[in-house]
Amino acid sequence: MLSDKKIKAILLANKILEPADVEKYSAQAEEKGATLEKFLLTSNLISEDILYNAAAAFYNLPFVNLKNTAIDKEVLFLIPEPVASKYEILAFAKDGQSLSLALTDPDDVQTIEFIKRKAQLPLKLFITTPGAINDSVKQYHQNLEDELSSIRTKTGGKLAAEVSKEETKNGSKLQDLAKDLPVIRVVDTLLEYAIFEGASDIHIESLEKTVLIRYRVDGILRDVMDLPKSLQDGLVARIKILSNLKIDEHRLPQDGRFKIENKDYKISFRVSIIPVYDGEKVVMRLLDEGKKILTLEQLGLQPKVLDSVKADLSKPNGIILVTGPTGSGKTTTLYTMMDILNKPGVNISTIEDPIEYRMPRINQSQVNPKIGFTFAMGLRALLRQDPNIIMVGEIRDRETAGIAVNAAMTGHLVLSTLHTNDAPTALPRLLDMGIEPFLVSSTTNMIMAQRLVRKICQNCITSYTIKKEEAAQIEKDHGINIAEISQAMSQAKAVSKTEDFSSILFFKGKGCNKCGRNGYKGRIGIYEVLPMTEEIKNLVNTRADSNAIRAKARGQGMITMLEDGFLKAKAGVTTIEEILRVTKE
């Protein structure tokens, strides 16, 4: 689907509508919350064929009508079905010299380059209509039915789900299914599309009548497709083989790993399989081993906070804690810090669960509770390895906390994480674990709390202002103080002191094909950083609660996560809705 801007240019360039009519229809479409293309087509102001023939003339590309055209399945499956459906692009012909693509948006360079790398052939581009794409996409399902028939034939007239327990007892039937070309093709497509979409997790869920595929993209789980229940055992068996797991074990959880590597990417898949009521559920975590470590600037730290973090990282000993819930980006932040500290003159050792990324010149160990290799035991062992810097994946108990504090006292710099909602709460949490107040106050250098928020898609970003009644409703619904946020924004010089909150320009994404129509693409952190000043140390020594510590830190200029989020919303990085979503407790 073409963007409103492109539709306008096509209509005007081909003189299909007068400029005044284009602006009038554009305004009417916006009022109805529809795209200009959808408004024109549903209002019968223009036909799909006329519009996309005009687009072909505009881009100087040939037009192709794919309706009632049978596409060879070997050519069709060069592009995964989810990619074809979402990005409206199809491979429909191939010769020894090139691959012919039918598409609706020739400006979608990212998708076209992805297909070019995959096909390893020069491309011929053709414009077609979205309706023709939708009709042609049905051929994927027709081919799938043929392949399911093939599976049925190879299992003696039975589908994978119908094979009896006796036949699968030794795993031989499942092994045959896992090596079957249709099953391999489905699994390869799921993995490839997840990589293309930038998913962090793939969920394969066994339901009563279907197999549901979901991806977690930018922290949000979304449905991708439903597959026939008959494919369930074959899919799970294929993934077990890739992960070197027991193919005939269906009663116990299993964990494994495998890797996909080519010239464009190197992705490690961490696999978890558990038995559920309707079969087995598979979750795969995608870890991009070729991904570069981010800098502190790329993480999204405000300039003042950035200077504070760099100063604490330069200290030779003490504890730096990163806090937040699971999935808030704590490990990424710790890896960024270690990358800064990773110099020839220091020995860095880690104890993690699990090791997510391999880092050169850093000694990384993974806990193994089955044999008693816990965080506490690993940390104790690391202290005999002559380390300068130690990273502990998580402080979970009193023993680990005590060893970490003692390590900081004896001249080591310790990096670790805690599960708390904000930075001030981390200090009482350590006291609750049984660490003496004077040890906490004397060894802690800094506490950073964080969340990950989705970034606005820069391809469809638009601005707006909040009405006073909307601001009041936000205060009421979320229990926040707009006046305090406005003050923090003025102190950060993001807005003037006299600027009213309702006049501040904020941003959001309208939704386009580059962001999956949701207005977001990518993620960035929001942070609050609590330095251990003398006043904060005195509060810890008196066992003050988190509210008192927070009030003192705010008085000393600490920017809360909520305020940092609003600063990023003002800068057009994220939206107010996203900030409120991730900061609510």
N, C-alpha and C positions, 0 to 999 in steps of 0.2 A: 504494500500500500504506500502511495506517495504522500509526502508531507503536504500540509496546506500551502506552504511557500512554493513548493514545486508545482502543485496543481494550478496556483494562480499564474505562475510563469508560463505554463503550458497553454492555459486558456487564452492568455493575452498574446503569446507568440503566434498561435494559430488563428487568432481572431475569431474564436468560437463564441466568446461573450464580450460585451462591452466592458471597459474598465469599471464603470459605475455599477454594473450588474455584479461583477466579480466581488467588489467590496460589499455590496448589499447582501449577497448570498453568504459571504464569509462571516458577516456580523450575525446573520440569522443562524448559521451553523454553530457559532460560539454560544449564542443564547441557549440553544438546545443541548449544548455539551457534546456536539457531534463533530467529527472531522468534516472538512469542506467536501471531500470526495464522497463520503457517505451521505451527506445532505443532498448533494447534487443528484446522486444515483437514486436514492429513495424518494426524492421529490419528482423524479422523472424529468429533470431539467436537462439531462444529457444521458446518453447511453454509455455503457461500459466500453463497448467496441469503439465508439467515436473518441472517447477520452483517451484510451490507450493507443489507438492509432495516431492520435495527436502527440502522445508522449513519444512514440517511436520516431515521428518526424522531428520532434524537439531535440531528441538525443542523437538523431541521425543513425538510428539502428533499424534493422528490419523487424517487421511485425510478424508473429506466427500465431495461428489459431490452432490450439491443441485439442479442441473439443472433438470427441470421437476418434482420437488418435491413440492407437495402442503403442505403448512404449516397451521396448525390450527390457525385461527385468534386470539383466546384468547392467544395463545403462541406468535404469531408474534407481537401483540401490547404490549407485555411486554417491548419492546424496542421501543421508539418513532422513527418514520420514519426518521426525520432529523439526529438522532444519528446513525441509521443503515446505511444511505447513506454516511454520512461524515466519519465515523470511520470504515466502512466496517465490521460490526459485526451484527449478526442476532441470535435471539432465534428461534430454529427450532423444539425442542422437549422438553417435560416436563413430569416427573413422580412425584410421591409423595416425592421422595428423592432428586432430582436434576433437574437442568435446563441445557439443552445442547445448547452451543453457537458455531456458525460457525464464524470464523474471519480470517483475513489475517495477523494480527500483534499481536502475543501473548505478546509482550513486552509493549503494551499499557495498563499499569497497572491502570491508572486513570479511563479509560472507563470501564474496567472490574470490578473494585471496585464499580463504580457507579451502574452498572447493578446488582451486587451481593447484594448491599444494597436495591435496589428497589425490586428485586425478593424475597429477604430473603430466598434464597435456595442455597445450595452448587452448584458450577458450574462445568460442564464438557466441556472442551475446545476442539474444532476441528479446523483444518486448512482447508480452502477452497480457491477458486480462486476469485479475484475481479469480474470476469465475472459472476460467480454463484451468488455472492451477488447482483449484478445489476439486474439480472433476477428475483431473489427472492423479491427484493424491489418492483417490479411491483405489487406484491400481495397486498401491502398496498392500492394501488389505486383501485384494483378490489374489495377489501373489502369496500372501501369508497363508491364505486358505489352501493354496496348492501345496505349500511347504508343510502345513499341518497334516494334509493327506499323506504326504511323503513320510512324515514321522509315524503316522498311524500304520502305514504299510510296514515300516521297519520294526514295529513293535508287535507284529502279528495281528494287526487289526485293532490294536488298542492304543490309546493315547498314553502319554507319560503318566498322567494322573491316574490312569486305570490299571497300570501294571501292578500286579499283586505283590504283597509283602514277600512271598516266597521267591518271586522272580527277582526282587531287588535286594534280597538278603545278602548276597555276596557282592552286590554293587555292579555286576556285569552289565545288566540292562541299562542302568543309569549311566555307566561309562560309555556305552554305545550312543545313548541319547546326547550326552555332553559333547561327543565328537561329531554329531550330526551337523551338517552345513547350515541349515536354517537356525538352529539354536546358537551356533557360533556367530552367525550374522546378527541375530537379535542382541546378543550380549555385546558384541563389538560396537553395534550402533548405540546402545545405551551408554557405554563407556566413552565413546568418541563424542557423542552429543553433550555429555556432562562436561567433558574437557572444554568443548567449544563454548558452552554456556558459562563457564567459570564457576561451576557448582563446587561446593565444599563437601557435600555428602550425597550419596545415592541411596534411596530406600526402595527395596523390593519387598512388597508386603503381600502376604498370602491372605486373600479374602475368601468368602464362601464360594463365589462363582467366578471371580477374576483374580488377576495379579495386578496390583496397583504399583505403578512406578512414580516415585516422587523425587525431586531434586531440592536440595537446600542451596539457594542462590542468594548471596548477600544477606545471609542469616535467616531468610524466610523460606519455609517449606512450601512447595507448590506442586500440584499434580502435573504430570507430564503425559502419561498415557495409561490406558488399561490394556492388558494382554490377556489372551485366553487362559483359563485355568489349566488347560492341558499342557501349557508350556512350563508350568511351575517347576516340576521336578527336573526337567532338562536344564532350565536356567540355573537353578541352585547347584546342580551337579557340575555344570560348566564352571561356575565361579569357585566351587570347592577344588576342582582340578587345577585351576589357575593359581589358587592360594595354597596348594599342597596340603589340603585338609582331607579328612577321612570321608570318602564319598558315601559310605553306607551308614554313617552315624547320624541319626535323626533325633536322638533323645537328649543330647547334651549340647551346651553352647560350644562353639569353636571360634578361634581367632587365627587369622593368617594375614599374609601380605603377598602382593605381586606388583610388578612394575610394567609400565608401557613406556617405551623410549623410541624416539625417532629424531630426525634433525631439527624438528620444531619444538619438541617438548620432552620432558622426562618426568613422568607422573608416577608416584607410588600410591598404591591403593591399600589402605588398612581395612581388613575385612572382619566383620563380626556377624556370626550366624547364631540365631537362637531358635529353639522350637516354640511355635505358637499353636493356637487351637486349630487353625486351618492349614497347617504345614510348617514351613520354616521362614523366618524373616531374615533378610540380608540387609546390612547397612555397610556401605563402603565409604570411608573417608579419603578424599583426594588430597594428596600432598605434592605440591609442585617442587620437585627437587632442583629444578633449574631456575627457580625464582630467586631474584636477587634480594638480599637483606635490605629492608628499608632503612632510611636515615631517620633521625629524630624529627627532622623537619617534615619528612614525608608522612610520619605518623599523625601529624596534625597538631603539634604542641604550639601554644601561643608563644610569642617571642620572649616575654618575661618569664614564663614557666620554663621555656627551653634553656635559658641561662641558668636557672636554678638547678635543673636536672643535670646539666653538664658539670656544674660545680660539685654536686654530690658524687657524680661518677669519678671525679678526679681525686677523691679522698682515698687513702690507702687502706682503710679498714672501716668497719661498720656494716649495717644492714640496710639494704634498699628493698622495700616491699612493693609489689604491684598487686592490687586487689580488684575484685570484680567477680561476677558469676561466671559459670562455664560458658565458653564461647564469646567472651568479651575481648579477646585479643591479648591476654596477658602474656602468653608464650611468645608471641610476635614481638612484644615490647622488650621482653627479657633477651631475646635473640639479637635485637637491635643494640641493646646495651652491651652485650658480650662482644658484638662485632666491633664496637667502638673501643672496647678494652683489650681486644685481641691483638697484642703486640709481641714481638719476639722476646722481650724481656720479662714476660710474665707467664705463669703456668695457670691455665684455667681448667677446672674440672667440674663436671656436672653430674647430678643424679636426677633422672627424669622418669616420667611415666605417662606416655611412652616418649621415645626420642622421635620428634616429629621431623626435624631436618638435620642433616649431617653438616657440621661446621668444621672447616679445616683448622688444624693446630689446637683444637679443643678436645679434651678427653671426656667423652660422653658415655655414661653408664645408664642402663635401664633397670628399674626395680623389678624384682620377681618375688612377689609375696609367697608363692608356692614353695620356695626353698628358703624363705626367711630373709631375703634380700630386700629390706624395707628402706624407706627414706632415711630413717634414723641409723640403721646399720651402714647404709651406703655413705652417709655423711660422716660417720665416725671413721670409716675406712679412708675416705678422701683426705681427711686431716693428716693421715700418715703418708700422703703422696706429695708432700712439699708444695701445696698449692698457694698461689697468691690470691686467686679469686675462685669462689665456689658458687655454683648455681644449683639451688635445690628446687625441683619442680613445684613443690607445694609443702607448706608447713601445716600438717594435719593434726598433730598431737603434741603433748607436753614434752615428750622425749626429743622429738625433732627440733622443736622450738628451743629447748635448753641447749642442745648441741650447737645450733646455729648462733645463739647468743654468745656462747663460750668461744666459738670460732671467731666471731667479730671482736671479742675482747682481746684475743691473742694475736691480733694483727692481720686478720683476713678480711677481705671484702666479700660479703655474702649477698647474693641476689636470690629472691624467692617470691612466692605468691601466697596470698590468703584469700579465703572466700568471705569477703565482707562487702556490703553495699556501697560504702563510701570510705574515704581515707581516715577520718577521725575515729571511726568504729574499730579500725585495726588495732589501735593502741589498747583499749579495754579488752579486746579479744586476746591479746598476748598475756595480759594480766590474768584473765580467766583461765588460761592454760597453765597458770602456776609460776610464771616468770616474775621475779621480783621487780617492783617498779623502778628501782635505781638502775637495774640492768637494762630494762627496756629503754629508759630515757637516755642512758649513756651510750648505748650501742646503735640505736636507730638513727640513720641519717635522713631518710626521706620515705614518705609513703605516697604512692600514686594510685588513685582509683580511676577506672576507665570503663567505658562502654563503646560498642561499635554502632555507628549509625550509617544508614544508606545515603549515598551521595546522589544529588540531583543529576539526572541525565542532562548533559550539556547540549545535547542535540535538540531537546524540546523544552528547555528551561523558559519559564515566563515569570513575570513579577506581579505582585499584588500588594495591597495594604490591608491591615486588619481594622475592622470597625471597632469602635469603643465597646459596643455591646458584645462583640465576639471576644474581645480581650477580657471583659468581665466574666464571660462564660468560661473561658480558659482558667481564670483564677478560681472560680467556683468548683469546676469539675476536677481540677488537678491539684488544688491546694497550694498554689504557688503565688508569690508576691511579684506582680508585674513591676511595681515601683522599684523593688530591689534589683530586678533584672535590668531595668532601664538605667539605673545608677551604675551597675557593673559595666554596661555597654558604653556609657559615657566616660567612665574611668579608663576603659580600654581604648577610648577615642574612636570607637566604632560609630558613635552618633554624637551630636552636639548636646550640651546640657539642657538646652531649651526645647529639644525635639520631643514631641509627644509620641508615645508608643504607637498610637493609631496612625501616625503619619510615616512611620518607618517602612521602607520598602523591603518586603520579604520575597522569597522565590519558591517555585514548585515546578515539577515536570508535568507537562500535559500528557505525555505518553506517546511513544513512537515505536517503530519496528526495531530500533537499535537497543531499546530498553525493555522489550517485551510488553509494551503498552502500560507499564506501571509507573513511569516517571523517574525511576531510580536506576543507577548503574554504578557499581563499585561501593566500597565502604571506607570510612575513615573513623578515627577515634575521637571521643570527647573525654576530657580529663579534669581531675582536680588533684593538685599536688600539694602535699602538706610537708613543709620543711620543719625540722625539729629545732625551733628557736628556744631560747632559754625559758620564755614564758610557757611554752608548750611542755617542755621538760618538767617544769615545776608542777604543772597540772597533773602530769603522769605520776610524779612522785607522791602526790596527794590522792591518787586513785580517783581523779575526777572522771565523770562519765563523758560519753561522746558528745553530748549536747554542749557541755562547757568547753570542750576542746574545739568543737566546730565554731562556737561563738568567738573564741579567742583568735582562731585562725582566720575567720572572716574579718575580724577587726584589724588583722595584720595584712590584709590584702589578698587572701586566698580566693581564687576564682573557683566556684563550684562547677560540677559537671553540667548542671542545668544552665548556668550562665555561659559556660564555654560553648554549649550547644547553641544557645541563642546568638552568640557571636558568629558562629559558623553559619547559622541560618541567615543572619544579616548579610554575610559575605557571599551568599548564593551557593554554599557548599552543600547544605542539607535543608530539610524543611522543619517547621515547628512541630508538625504532627509526628515526625520521626523522633525528634528530641523528647517529646512527651511520652512516646511509646516506650523508649528504652530506659528512661530515668524513673518511671513509676516503680515503686517498690512492691 
